[in-house]
Amino acid sequence: MRLFPRRGPALAVLGAVAVVVPLLSGTTAVTAAHAVPAVPAIVPQPVSESAGTGSGFTLAAGTQVDVLSTAPAAVGVGSYLAGLLAPATGFTLPVVSSTQPQSGALVLDPNGSATLGAEGYTLTSNSGGVTVTAHGAEGLFRGVQTLRQLLPAAVESPTVKPGPWTVAPVQISDSPRYSYRGVMLDVARRFYPVAQVKRYIDEAATYKINTLHLHLTDDQGWRIAIGALPNLITVGASTQSGFTGGTSWYYTAAEYQDLVAYASSRFMTVVPEIDGPGHTSAALASVANLNCNNQAIAPYSGFSVGISLYCLSDSQHVSNVSSFLNTVISTVAALTPGPYIHVGGDETPQATASQYASYVSAAASATTAQGKKVIGWHQLGQGTLPANSLLQFWGDAGDRSTVGTSQESVTIQQVRSGVAQGAGFIMSPSDHAYLDMKYDSSTPYGLSWEGYVSAQKAYDWDPTTVTAKTNGNSPVVPAAQITGVEAALWADRAYSGSNNLPTSTSQFPEPSVYADHMSFPRLPAIAEIGWSPQSTHDWTSFSQRLAAQGPRWTAAGINYYAAPDISWPTGGSGTLNGVHTVTTGSQALDDPGSSTSTGLQMDTWALHGGSNQKWTFTQQSDGSYTLVNGASGLCLDVNGGSMTAGAAAIQYTCGGALNQRWQVTPLTGGGYTLTSAKSGLLLTTASTTNGALVTQQTNTNSALQHWTIT
């Protein structure tokens, strides 16, 4: 068994895989595995899908969203749909409650048969309109995610695009394979501001993810305010991996409730995790009597694991830990309407069996006392579990190879114990579903102790056999005890150059930049495993459909990794490597006076073709580009690595930092935006007059932020 395998040092390399060209439309149904889709490209693949005939339904400014209900939840889905379509189309579609469907409308009918289940739906689109039918609002919401993929990719744009907005003709009947389809954000190691968590919620909901697991506590930080224990935020929240001195790296009760409500509006359940008895340095630094010597430790901002443990060596300290957990879990439970509390349980090699059992008893009692169900990592199976518990399996192929042998791994033994106690299982195999694993050797962020996890490897697994022998037989977890799947985005090494420890905070991108790069295209792969029937599971089909998502991500501003095992549409995986001029109107990005001075702010000047208006683009491993000026040989840089709108775009000695990397995003109507990989702000010139200074600014869709690269 590996020591600390979730974050350990092992390395393996995957071979090359075939790529294919996406097919986006057609007329036949997908009815079996290995069928090449000839229907609109949808992810996750619906249970039944057949292409219709005719030209489809074209939205107009007066198209009505017709909700066949007055129930607030159903009407809310109608408002969500209208809001989703408004930015790109420019249409303010009226949302109307009615009793009869209207022709020429987007009809949302929540009165469908109970046989559809909570999340199932049917969708019919033809020239006369679109109808989504479900048994309640949640099914309507899932159907709307499919509807958006039947429109042109530009519908995902945050700004008005030209259209037309035609819904492809199709007939779909759909429902999920598993009821639990989750994604985990590690906000403890790298704190995500509220707005960036909401952004990720929206991205995940697009692919019918219905659970957000927030890893709120770890050695490197405590991220939720507990009123009775203020030191948890004044001390425990003051650190992140690589950062110290924070005063706002936590969610207040109001902010957390806002996140929970926002997730609920996307029909997503929040699962808060309070990890223990290991991964507890932030708590041990905040509450003295959780330590055996009753002295608080120093806050921790490093990158190691397996370094902490609640003191559980005597009855008094077991009582202290129990009291602490009761206070924390009762507070978190009161803020969380969902049914679950995740109590961790992983990576505690220094804990004796008795100490571990004491933790499981205390955490489970605190959770069930609040009427919540226990979720824990699969190690929790070695303790006594309450009824209806869920265990999250994060083992790998090494564990599978021991199944049925005389030397089964500790992981498999713990899973067997959980199965015997009747626990359900969430499948998160670390060699397939851990989004912090590098795609390949060029990936700038993350780790590789599970080898590299390509898009294909993220897709090529089955929850029913992931605990089976290597031949797929004799699974340890029966299919009936599998509740679902979860992708886990850890933040152990959420910085550029992650093969080594960081030397500067400038190596850390914004959390949303890291999340986009590591999640797309792999999160949709795991979402499809959770939603689509196993009979449709086929890499060739999926890779074609996934390729069609690339333009949607570009339109939405998702800076995804153009994985080489996917044949992206033209421009999706091509590069701009080479020498270019960068212009807006007739003004070119310019090194004033062909200066070779570092720190000089760039401007725009009438295009003349001189070397000081030439920029060498070189694509980096994260898909971004460095831009080197032809006259000075210096890199286009954001002054001081600033995160602030208005900071100067300067030239500086090239060093590879994130403030010298630029995400180049095509615009639907032509041209590009250049976004700082460090700040997420756009390269912007002040005006169209000679000498206008260039800065980074928030995205306003101004022509002064739209560049032509020639």
N, C-alpha and C positions, 0 to 999 in steps of 0.2 A: 504493500500500500504506500502511496506517495505521501510525503510529509507536506502538508499545506498545499494540496494540489490545486486549489482554486486560484492561487496566486503564486505558484511555484515557478521554478526556473527552467523546466524541461523544454526542449525544442524539437519540432518535427516539421518536415517540409512536404507539401503536397505537390503532386505532378500537375502537368498541364491538362486542361479539359477542353472538349470541343465547344465551339460556339456556333450559333445558328442565327438566321435572320428572322425577325418577328413578322408574323402574319396578323393583320389587324382586323380583317373583316371577311365575311363569307356567308354561307347559307346552310351549313350543316350543323347538327347538334354534336356536342361532346358527350359521348355515352360510355366510354370505357378508357382505361389506362392506355397510354401510348398513342392516343388519337391526337393528331396535329390539329390545333384549333383553326376552324374556318369561320369563326364568329368574332364579335367584338372582344378585344383582349381585356379580360377582367381578372383582377387579383384581389382576394382569393377566388379560385375557380368555383363557380356555382355548381350546385348538384346537377341541375339540368339547364341547358342553355341552347337555344336554337335561333338562328338569324332569321329575321323577317324579310319581307320584300318591300320594294318601294323606296322612297327617298327619306323616310324617317320623319320626325316631328321637329319643326324649326321654331324655337322660342322667338317671341316678339315682345316689344315693350309692354303690351297689354295682356300677355299671357297670365292666366290666373293660377295660383296655387290653391287648389280646391280640397279642403280637408273635410272628410265626411264624418265629422264629429265636432262636438263642442268641448270635449275633454281637454283640459289645459296641456297635458303632456303631448297629445296628438297635434294640437294647434301649434305647440312649441316646435315640433319637428317641421311643420310647414314654414314657420318663421325662420328656422335654421336654414332650410333649403333656399328660401328667398334671399337670406343674407349671404349664403354661400355663392349664389349666382350673381349677386349685385356688382361686386367690384370689377370683374372682367367684362360682363355684358353691359354694364351701365344701366340695367333695367331695375326699376323698383317694382317687383312683381307683387300684386295684391294677394294677400292671404285671406281666404274666405272660408268660413264654416258653413257647410250646407248639408242637406239630406240626400241630394241626388247628384251624381257625377255630371260635370259639364263637358261638352265636347271642346276640343282645342285647349285643354287645360292640363296641368300637372296635377293629377288626382292622387291624393293620399287617403287610403281607406283602411282604418284600423279595425274594421268589423269583420275581418276574415275568420275562417274556421279555426277553432281551437287546435286542430290537428297541425297547424303551422308552428305551434309552440311560441314561446316568448320572443324568439329572435328570427323565426322563419318569415319569408315573404314571397310573393310573386310579383313579377314586373312585366308589363306588356307595353311596348312602344310601337306606334305606327304613325302614319301621317295625320291621324285624327287626334293624337295626344298621347300621354303617358299615364299609366295607372300602376301604383304600387299598393298592394294589398297585404295586410298583416293582421295578426291577432293582438293588437295593441301598439302602443307608440314605439316600443323598443324595436320591434320588427320593421316598422316604417323607417326608423333611423338607419338600420342596416341596409335596407333597400335603397335609401338615398345615397349611401356610399357607392352602391353599384351604379345608380343613375348618373352620378357625376363622371364615372369612367366611360359612359356612353356618349359624352359630349367631347368636343375637341379639347386637346391638352391645355390650350390657352385659357380655358375656363378657370384654371387654378391660379391665374395671375391676380395680384392684388390691385392692378390698375386696369383701366378700360382698354380692351382690345377690339379689333374690327369685326370679329365674327365671320360668317354666320354661325348660329348656335343651334346645330341640328343634333338631336338625339338619335342615335343609330336604332333602326328597327330590330326588335328582338323580343323573344319570349323567354322568361327565366322563372324557375322555381327553385328555392334555395332555403337551406337551414344549416346550422352548424354541426360539426362532428362532436365537438366538446363544448361544455358549458363554461369552462374557465379558459380564457385566452389572454395571457398577461404579458406585461413588459415591466421590468424593474429598472428604476433609476437609482444609482448610488449618489445620493445628495450629501452623504456624510463625508466622503473623501473630497468631493468637488461640489461646492454648493451651487445649486441652480436657483437663480432668482425666480420669483413667482411667474413672471411673464414667460420665462423660458420653459418652465414646467408646463404651462398652458399650451405653449406652441407644440411641445412634444405630445401632449394629450391629443391635440388636433391631428397631428401627423399619424399617430397610432390608430386613432379612431377611423381614419380613412380605410384602414385594412381590417376593420371589424374587431380590433382588440377591445376587450371589455373589462380589463382589470389593470390598474396602475399600482404596482408594488413600490412603495417608497422606502428605501433603505435609509432610515432617519438617524441611526446612531452607529458609531464605530469608534475605533481608536482615535481617529483623526478629527472627530467632531460630533457634536450633539445638535440636532437641527430643529427641535420643536420645544417651544416654551412650556414649562411645567410650573405653574404659579407657586406651588408650595416649595419648590426647589429652584430658587432663582440662580444659583451658581451653575446650573446646567447650561444656561445661556451666557452668563457673564464670564465663565471660565471654559466650560465645555465646548461652546460654540466659537471660541476665539481662534481656533486653528482649522486648517485644511491641510491636505497633503501638499507640502511645499509652501504653505502660507501661515503666517502668524499675525496676531494683533487685530483680528476681526472684531467688530462690534455689532454687526447686523447679519451674520451668517447663520440665520435661523428663521423659522417661521413663527410668527406670533400666532396665538389662538385664532385671531380673526383671519390672518393670511392662510392658515391651514384650512379653516372652514371655507374660505373662498376657493381654494384649490379643490376641495372635496365637492363643493357645489358645482364648480366648472366641469369637473370630471363627470358628475352626475348628469349634467345637461348634455353630455355626449354619451350617456348610458354606459359609463365606466365606473366601476367600483374601486375605491381607494383601499389598499391594504397597507397599513403602517407597520413597519418593522422596528421593534426595539430589540436589538441584538444582545445576546448574552449566552452563556456566562463569560465567553471570550469576546474579543472585539469591543472592550469596555473601557479603554483608557480615558476617554472623554468623561465618562461617569466617575471613574476612579480619581480623576483630577478635580472633580466638582464636589463629591460627597465623601468626606473623610472616612466614615465608618463602614464603607464598602471595602476598605483595605484592612488587611490583617493587623497592621500596626496602628490603625485609626489615624493615619496621616495621609492627606491627599498627595497624589503624585503630580509631577509637572505635566502640563498639557503637551500633547504629542502631535507633531506635524510631519512625521516621517513617512516611510513607505513600507515598513516591515509588517508582518502578520504573525499571529501566534504569540503575542508579547504580553497579553493581559488575561486576567481572570478575576472575577469577583471572589472575595474571601468567603469560602464555604466550608472552612476547616473546623468550625466549632459551632455550637448551638446558638451562641449570641450573634455571630456574624451571619449565620443562616437566617436568623430572625431579622437582622438589619437588611439583608438582601430582599427578603420577603416583603418587608415594610416598604422598601424603596420601589419594588415592582408594583405593589398594590397602588401606591401613589401615582406612579407614572402611567400604568396601564389604565387605571380608572379615569385619569385625565384624558388620555388619548382616546379611549373608548367613547367618552362623552362627546368628543368632537367628531367621531367617525361613525356615520350611520350604517356602514357596511357590516357584514356579519363576521369579519375576520380580524384577528390581531396576529401578526407574525412575530414569533419570539426567538428567532435565530436558532442557535444551538450548534453552529458549525465551528470547526477548528479550535478545539480545546485539548491539545495533547497533554497538557500538564494537569488536567482535572482527573481526580480519581473517580472510580465508578460511583462511590457514595456522594462525592461533591456534585457530580453531574446529575445524579438522580435528585438531589436536593434542589438544584436549579429547575429541572423540569417540573417538579412538584410545585414549586413556588410560582413559576411563570404560568403554568397551566391553571392553578387555582385562581391567580389574579385575573386571568383572562375569562375563565368560565363564570367567575363571580359577576362579571359585567355582562353576561349573556352573550359573549362572543365565542367563536370557534377558534381553536388553535391551529396556526400554520407554523411549521418549523422546517429547517433544512433536514435532510434525511437522517442526520445523526441523532435527531430527537427520538428516533425509533428505539434507541437503547433504553429510553426511560419509559415510565408508565404514562400512556396517553389517554386523555379523556375521549369520550365518544365524539364522532364526527370530526376528528382531527384530520388535517392534511399535511403530508410531508412533501417537501420539494427535493426531488432527486437531481443531483448535479454530478453523478458519476460519469464514467467514460468507457471507452472500449477496453481499457485495461481491467476494469471491474467485470465487464461482460465476459472476458476471456476466462475468468475464474468460476463462472456460474456452473454449478453441478460438479465441481471438482472437490477434492479433499482439502483444498487450500483457498476456499472462497475469501475474497477480500473483506476487510472490515466493513466497507461500504455495503456490500451485498448482505452481510450478516445483519447490519442495521436495517436495511430495507426489508429483509425477511421478518424481523421483529415487528416492524410497522405494519406489514401485511397481516401478520397473525393477530394484531390488535384491531384490525378492521379499518385502518387508516386509508383515506384516499390519497392519491398521488398526483402531483403536478410535475410534469417532466421538463427538466432544464438541463439536459446532458451538456457538460461543459465543453466537450469537443465538437458540439454542433450549435448550441444555443447561447453561448457566452459571447456577447457582442463586443467585449473588450479584447478578444483575441485578434491578432493581426490578420488581415487578409492574406498577406504575403510579406516577403522580406522588405519591401519598399514602404509598407504602411508606417506613417510617422508616429502614430499613437499606439498605446496598448501593449499587451504582452503576448508571449507565444509558448507558454508552458504546456499548452494543449496542441502544440503545432500551429499551423496556419489554418484558419477557417475561411475558406473561399465561399462565395455565394452558393456554389453547388453543394459544398459540404454542409452549409447551414440548412439546405433543403433536403438533403438525402438521408433522412432517418424517419423512423416510424415509432410513435410512442408505445405501441404494443410490443415492440421487440427490443426496445432500448435497454431493458433489463434481462434479455434472453441470452442464451448461449450464442456464440458467434454464428451458428448456422440458423439463428432465428427461432429455435425451438425452446420450449420450457421456460417461458418468461417468469421471472420471480414475482412481478406484479401482474395479477390477472387483469384482463382488459376491463372488467367491471369495476375495478378499483382505481382506474385512471380518470381523473377529473378534468385534466387539460394540460396545457403547455405554457411555458413562459420563457421569453427571451430576457437575459440579464445583461444590463449595461453597467458593468463595474467601472470605477474611476480610479483604480490603483495607479495607473500610469497615463493620465489624460493630458499628456503634453507631448510636444514634438521632440524627437530624439529619445524615445522612451526605452530604448535598449540600455540606456545609462541613466543615472540619477540626474535630475535637472541642476543646472548651475544658476538659473535665473528664472524669475516668474514670467519673463517675456516669452518663455517657451510654451506657456499655457494659453491655448485659444479660449475664447468664450465657450462655456459649456455647450451651447447649442451648436457651435461649429463641430466640436468633438462628437456630439450626439448624432448629428446628420451624417458625418463621414462614417462612423462605425455602424450605424443602424440601417443605412440605405446603400445597397439593396437587401441586406440580410434580414431585417425585421419583417418585411413582407413575406419572405420565404417561410419564416416560422409561423407567421399569421396564417398562411395557407395550410400548414400542417395542422393547426388547431381548428380551422374552419372546414376545409374541403374534405369530401370523402376520400378514403385511401384509394378507391378505385380510379380516381382521376390523377393520382400522384405520378408525375412523369417529368423528368428534368427537361427534356426537349420542349415539351409543351410549355412548361413553366418559364423557361428561359426566354421563349418567344414573347410570352405575355408580360414578363417582367421588363423586357427591353422597351416595351411600349409605355412603361411608366416613367422612363427617363425624361421625356419632354414635359411630363406633368410636374416632376420634381423641379426641373429647371424653371418652369413657369411660376411655381410656388416659392422659389427661392431656397429650395433644399439643396445644399451643396453636397450631393451624394458622391460616392466613389464609383467611377466608371469601371467596374470590375472587369478584368479581361476575359473572364469566362462567360460574359454576356455579349452578344452582338448588338450593340446599341444602334439606334437609328443614326443616320448620317449626321455628324457633328457631335454625337453623344460621347464617342470615345476618341475622336480626332483631336489633334492638338493644334495650338497656335505657335508652336515652337518656330523661332526665326525672328527676323528683323521686321518691325512694323512701325508705321506712324499711327498715332492715336489722336483722333480729331473729334471735335464736336462742332458741327457746322463747318466753317472754314478755318476754325482755330485749332492749332495743334498743341498737344502736351509738349512742353518746351523746357530745356535747361537754359535759363537766362544767360545770354552772352557766352554760351559754351563754357561756362565756369566749371572748374574742377574742384571747387570748394565743397567740403562736406558740410551738411546742415543747411544748405541753401534751399529756400522754398521754390518749388516749381511754379510755373505760370503757364498760360496759354497765349499763343501768338499766331498771327496769320501764317498759314501753311506755306513753307518755302522749300522744304525737302532737305534742309541741312542736317548734319550729323547730330546736332543737339536736339533734333526732333525725331530721331530714330531710336527705337527701343528694342532691345533683344529680349524676346519672351522665352522663358525656359520653364517648362512644366515641372512641378515638384511632385513628390510621391503622394501628397494629399489632394492632387488635382489642381492646386492653385499654381500661380505663375510668379516668378520674379521678373522684374522689368529693369534692364540695365541700359543706361543712357549711352548712346554712341559717341558722344563727345567726351564725357567725363569718366566713363567706365564705372559709375556709381549706381547703386540700386535705388529705385523708387521706394520711399520709406515713410511711415507715419512718425512724425517727430516724437521721440521719447516713448514710443509704443503706446501713445495715448489712447484711451477708450472714449474720449470726449469729442462730440461733434464740434467742428471748427478747428481741430488740430491741423497743423500744416502738413502738406505732402512735400517732403524734402528729398534730396538725394544724399546717400550716405554709403560709407564703405560696406560692401556686401558681406553679410555674416550669417544669413539663413534664418534669422529670427522671424517670427510670425508677422511682425509689423513691416516686413519686407516681402510679404506674400499677398497675392491678390487673386481672389476668386473672380473668374471672367464668366459672366452669365449672359447667354444670348437673349435678346428681346424678340418677342414674337413678330413685331413689325420691322425688325432689322436693327442692327447695332448691338451694343453690349453695355452692361454695367460692370464696373470694377470695384469689388468689395474687399475691404481689408480683412484678411483672414484672422487678424487679431481682434479687431473691434466690431466687425460686422457692419461698419459704416461705408458709405459709397464715395468714391473719388468724384469730386465736384469742382467745377470752375466757377469763379464768382460772376463772370459775365462773358459777353462775346467781344469785348474790347481787348486790344493788345495789352499784355502785361497783367491780365486778370489772374489773381492768385488762386492756387489750387489747394483745396483742403479736403477733409473727410466730413461727410454730413449724413444725417438720417435720410432715408429714401423718401423723396417727395414726388417721384416720377417726373422731375424737371428735365427738360431737354439738356440742361447743363450737367446732368448726370448720365446722359446717354452718349456713348462713344462709338465711333466707327474705327475699326482696326483694319488697316490696309497694308 
